[in-house]
Every structure is written in C-alpha cells, then in structure tokens.
Amino acid sequence: MFLLFAYAGVLNIIDGWLTYIGLRQGLIEESNPLMRGLFEVNAHFLWGYKLLIGILAIVLGIYFKPKAKPYIWKIALSFCCVLYTGIMCIHAYWLLHV
C-alpha cells in the first residue's frame, strides 16, 4: 500500500509544481475553486499546500496500516492514482502545446 500512497503523493507534488508554473506564466487557468483561491491570495500558498499534502501522503504510506478491510483503501488509493495520472496527462498536453 505504501507504493499507492507514495505514487499519489509524488504526483500531487508534481501537479502542484506544474500548476504553479502554468498559473504564474498565464498558460493555464485553475478550475478548482480552492486552489484558485489559494493562488489568488498568494501564489506560493498553492505550491506550499500541494507540497504539504504530497509529503503527508508519503508519510501516511509509511505509517498507515489498516487493520480492517485494507482492500477498500487499495481501491480508493488506486482510484486516486488513476485520477492523478489523468491530471498528469492534461499537464503533458499543455506543456507540449506551449
């Protein structure tokens, strides 16, 4: 399960960095209201938040050991990883078309 947490955490950090760069350079618009709000208050807040959440996911992967129904966690984390992989595809699309 650590690999799923780590994968989601690393992709979250990469997503935060690429979003930060894209927004700062005016290449993209943020559609997530929470992230847009953080960026509007201070551009560094978005990057810091995504970095913090990514690190937290990795740390959780190290220490979190579910005792009951671990398969539910694996399904949920797998779904999260698929979503973040899709987001990375969106980032790759705009990076290749800039």
C-alpha positions as CSV (number, residue, x, y, z in Angstrom):
1,M,0.0,0.0,0.0
2,F,3.0,2.3,0.5
3,L,3.5,2.5,-3.3
4,L,0.0,3.7,-3.8
5,F,0.4,6.4,-1.2
6,A,3.8,7.4,-2.5
7,Y,2.6,7.5,-6.1
8,A,-0.3,9.7,-5.2
9,G,1.9,11.9,-3.1
10,V,4.6,12.3,-5.7
11,L,2.0,13.1,-8.4
12,N,0.4,15.6,-6.1
13,I,3.7,17.4,-5.7
14,I,4.4,17.4,-9.4
15,D,0.8,18.6,-10.1
16,G,1.3,21.4,-7.6
17,W,4.6,22.5,-9.2
18,L,3.3,22.3,-12.8
19,T,0.1,24.1,-11.8
20,Y,2.1,26.8,-10.0
21,I,4.3,27.3,-13.1
22,G,1.4,27.3,-15.5
23,L,-0.6,29.8,-13.5
24,R,2.4,32.1,-12.9
25,Q,3.1,32.2,-16.6
26,G,-0.5,32.6,-17.6
27,L,-0.5,29.4,-19.6
28,I,-3.5,27.8,-17.7
29,E,-6.4,28.6,-15.5
30,E,-7.2,26.8,-12.3
31,S,-10.6,25.2,-12.3
32,N,-10.5,24.0,-8.7
33,P,-12.0,26.9,-6.6
34,L,-9.9,26.0,-3.5
35,M,-6.6,26.0,-5.4
36,R,-7.7,29.2,-7.4
37,G,-8.4,30.9,-4.0
38,L,-5.1,29.9,-2.6
39,F,-3.3,31.2,-5.7
40,E,-5.2,34.5,-5.7
41,V,-4.3,35.1,-2.0
42,N,-0.6,34.3,-2.6
43,A,0.8,32.2,-5.5
44,H,3.2,30.4,-3.1
45,F,0.2,29.2,-1.0
46,L,-0.9,26.8,-3.8
47,W,2.5,25.3,-4.2
48,G,3.0,25.0,-0.4
49,Y,-0.4,23.4,0.1
50,K,0.2,20.8,-2.7
51,L,3.7,20.1,-1.3
52,L,2.4,19.6,2.2
53,I,-0.4,17.3,1.1
54,G,2.1,15.3,-1.1
55,I,4.5,14.8,1.8
56,L,1.6,13.9,4.1
57,A,0.5,11.2,1.7
58,I,4.0,9.7,1.6
59,V,4.3,9.7,5.4
60,L,0.9,8.1,5.7
61,G,2.1,5.4,3.3
62,I,5.0,4.6,5.6
63,Y,3.0,4.5,8.9
64,F,-0.6,3.8,8.0
65,K,-1.5,0.1,8.3
66,P,-5.3,-0.5,8.1
67,K,-6.4,-3.4,10.2
68,A,-9.9,-3.8,8.8
69,K,-10.8,-4.1,5.1
70,P,-7.5,-2.9,3.6
71,Y,-8.9,-3.7,0.1
72,I,-11.2,-0.7,0.4
73,W,-8.1,1.5,1.0
74,K,-6.4,-0.1,-2.0
75,I,-9.4,0.6,-4.2
76,A,-9.7,4.2,-3.1
77,L,-6.0,4.8,-3.5
78,S,-5.9,3.2,-6.9
79,F,-8.8,5.4,-8.0
80,C,-6.9,8.5,-6.7
81,C,-3.8,7.4,-8.6
82,V,-5.8,6.9,-11.8
83,L,-7.2,10.5,-11.4
84,Y,-3.8,12.0,-10.8
85,T,-2.4,10.1,-13.8
86,G,-5.2,11.7,-15.8
87,I,-4.2,15.1,-14.5
88,M,-0.6,14.5,-15.4
89,C,-1.8,13.7,-19.0
90,I,-3.6,17.1,-19.0
91,H,-0.4,18.8,-17.8
92,A,1.6,17.0,-20.5
93,Y,-0.9,18.1,-23.2
94,W,-0.5,21.8,-22.3
95,L,3.3,21.5,-21.8
96,L,3.6,20.0,-25.3
97,H,1.4,22.7,-26.9
98,V,3.1,25.7,-25.4
